[in-house]
């Protein structure tokens, strides 16, 4: 999957509802120029990578996931 993401210049992230941790793919680190040594971002830090008009929607999705386990 890493090679396909590199070729397509796409990345992905997952949010673990039980631990409330974000897990970025290696390609997403490269796309956002985040040093792997920084470790995985918090869900609060993830919001900094979105345009202001998208942040509210992403935050809403994260909050629903935490509250309802969706």
Secondary structure, 3 states (H helix, E strand, C coil): CHHHHHHHCCCCEEEECCCCEEEECHHHHHHCCCCHHHCCCCHHHHHCCCCHHHHHHHHHHHHHHHHHCC
